[in-house]
Amino acid sequence: MTELLPLVDAIPNIGGKRGRPLRRPDALLGDAGYDSRRHRQELRNRLIKPMIRARGTGHGSGLGKKRWVIERTLSWLHQNRRLRVRYEKRADIHEAFLILGCIMICWSAIVSWKPLC
């Protein structure tokens, strides 16, 4: 919870469209662990819409529909033992294994893809 704001401030430029790149996302999804009045206000000051589940509310908040994609992808990455338990001390080696895991996920999606025609 203490690293939320430094993490948001460290987000690099978001490219895609022509013109000046975006410096921040439009919204931030989070679970109840990030629910605090101070964090919500700091995100609003940065012009980011906080979509954080309030503490004490059930799972029916509607945020799971969007967070499911992230949770699913993380579970696919954690099928690789070297990504589930971090053995590497150097960040560049861990990043290389993370890229390999993403390549394996994309490759399996391409191989299982079937055209509609």
N, C-alpha and C positions, 0 to 999 in steps of 0.2 A: 504494500500500500504506500510505502514511503517513496517508491521509485516511479510512481505514476507520472508525476509532472516532469521529472527529468527525462523520462522516456518519451513523452509527448513533445518536449522541446527538442529532442534529438532526431525527430523524424526528418529525413531529407526531403528535398523538393519533390513534388509530385508532378511528373510530366504527363504528356498525352496530347493536350490541345495546344494550338499555336498561341503565342503570346507569353506573357510572364508566367512561369511555373507557380503552381499553388504551393504555399508554405505550410499548410496544415490541412488535415482532413476536415470534412464537414461535420462528422459525428464520431463518437467514441462509444463502442459497446463494451460493457463490463459486467461482471457478476457482483454479488452482494458484498464481496470483500472490499470493493472500492467505493462503497456507499458512504460518503461523508459530505456534509454541507460545504466544507472548505474545498474539497476536490471539485464538486459540482460548480461552485462559484469561480474557481480558477479556470476551469474549462470554458465556462461562459465568457470570462474575460479574454480568453484566447479565441473567441468566436467559434468554439466547437460545441456542438449540441451533445450533452452527456446523456447517453442511453444506458443508464446503470440501474440494475434491479435493486429495489429498496430492500433493506433488511427486514426480515419477518414476513415477507410476502411469499406466496407459493411460486411454483415453477410456471404458472400460467400467465406470466407477465407478457408473453408474446415475443420476448427477445430471443428465445430459443430457436425460432425459425431462422434467424440470421446467424446466430452463434453456432448452429449445428454444422454449418459448412466448415468453420474453423476447427471445431472439435473433431470432425471426421478426418480432416486433413492431418491434424496432429496425431491422431491414432494411426493413420497410415504410415506416417513417418516413424512412429514408435515401434512399428513392426521390425525395424532394423535395430539390432541390439546396441550398436555403437552410437545410435542417436538417443535411445531410451536411457542408457546410462552413459554419461559422458566420461570417457577414459582419457581423452586428449587434454593436455594442459594448454596447448597453443590454440588460439582462436581460429587461425587460418586453416589448420587441419580439421577442426570441427566443422568449419564452414564448408570445406571441400566434401566431407561426408554428408553434410546437409544437402549440398547441390546434387550429389550422387543419388541420395534418397528421392529428391524431387524428380530427377531424370527417370528413375525406376518407376515412380508413380505415373508420370506422363507416358512412358513407354508401355506400361500395362494397359493404360486407357486407349492408346492408339492401336495396340494389337487386338484388343477386345472390341473395337469399334466396328460396326457393321453398317454399310450404306443402306439407305431406305429403298433404293431402286433395285 
